[in-house]
Amino acid sequence: MANEIIVEVVYALPTEQTLLSFAAKEGVSVKDAILQSGILEQYPELDIETMDVGLFGKRTAMKIALREKDRVEIYRPLIADPKEVRKRRAAEGKKMGKGGG
């Protein structure tokens, strides 16, 4: 079929990763690529209306048109706020530093 591009949709869990590569119509949106990939059938817990997605590690919108060899990444929700984790580690490091030396 003319005017097709190859795109990938990826989703990773702590214990498994799924990469689906397929041909789609040129100009396909991120959202349509996710729907066409079949990944939602493999992972029914994913909600296309609320999921965060990106292209090659940078967040993007669902309406963005894909180009040849683009990789759509579906991001899992964070289980901890990275800022809070850093603050906690810094506080623990200060406590350890006071008792030593």
N, C-alpha and C positions, 0 to 999 in steps of 0.2 A: 504494500500500500504506500502510495506517495505521501510525502510530508509527514513522516513519522520520525520520532526521536526515541532514543533509549534513555530511560530514567530509572532511578533506584529509589526504593522506599526502605528505610531501615528502622528497626526498633530493637532496643537492647534491654534485657532484664539482667539482674545480677548473675543468673546462672545460664542464660541463653541469649543469643543474638539472632535476629532474622533479617536477612537482606533479600529483597525481591527486586529483580531487574526485569524490565519489560518494555515493550514498544508502546508508545502512546502518540496521539495526534500532536503535531507541532503546536505549541501555544497552550498546552494543557496546564491547568492551574494546579497548585500544590494540593488543594482540597480534592480536585477530581483525580489526581494521580493516586492519592491515598485510597479513595473509593475504588478505583480501577485495580489497584494492586491486590486486593483481597486480604490485606492485613487485618482489617476489622473483623473478618470472619475467624481468623486465627486467634485474635485477642479481643474477645467481645467486651472486655472491661474498658477498652479504649472508647472515648467519647469524642467524636470528630468536632463537636461544637465547643468543647472546652480544652482540648489538647494544645500544648505548645509544640511548635514545629520550627525547624530551621533548615538552612541549606549550608552544608559544609561547615557546621559549627556556629553559624550566626542565625539568630532568630529571624523569622520571616512571617509574612502574612499568608493566609490561605489563598488569597486571590492572585498571588504572584504567578506569572507565567513561567514555566520551566523551559530550560534550554537543553540541548543535547548533553547527555551524561551528567545532568544534575542529580544530586543525591538528597532526597528529602529525609530528614531525621525527625523522628517522633520522640519527644522528650518525656521522661517520667516526671511526675511531681517530686519536688524536693521533700525529703523526709525531715530535714533540719535546715534552719536558716543559716547560711554560710557565715553571716556576720556574727551571729550568736555563738557559733562553734569557735570562731577565731577569738572572740572575747573570752570564752571559757578557757581555751588553751593558754591564752596570755595570762589570765588570772592564775591558772595552775602553775605556770612557769614562774611567776613572781613568788608564789608560796614556796616552791621548791628552792628558789634562789636564796631566800631569807634564812633558811635553816642550814645551808651548807657553808663550808669554808673557812 
